[in-house]
Amino acid sequence: MTDRIVPSFSPDLLKPPKSLNPAKWMHERIVSSINDFEKRLDSDHEVGARLVSFGSDVTFHIEDVGYWGPDMIIFHGVSTEGKRVQLLQHVSQLSVLLVAADKVHEKARRIGFDLTEKLN
């Protein structure tokens, strides 16, 4: 068995929609990737993110992902020090490393994104 994670995107997420909103399309693919990543975590870990473009080690627990169309992706979460964080990133510069972060509370939190709820 391999540790390599290959997102299982639905066919709708493989090609841009006809009325392209880059932020919305990127958001859908990020959410799908996070959902797949969470399925492989044990009960002691939850999804976190390491920002790979800041030059220093910035890791935080992802609580939500949103977008501000047509071109901004927004990550909401808590740093490893317990401080609130919000990252606004242009879709053309997005580079986020999903990591298995030690759980913060007794039970590991699952974001459990449901695209149908977020998109309606």
Buried (B, 14 or more C-beta within 10 A) or exposed (E): EEEEEEEEEEEEBEEEEEEEBBBBBBBBBBBBBBBBBBEEBEEEBBBBBBBEEEEEEBBBBBBEBBBEEEBBBBBBBBEBEEEEBEBEBEBEEBEBEBBBBEBBEEEBBEBEBEBEEBEE
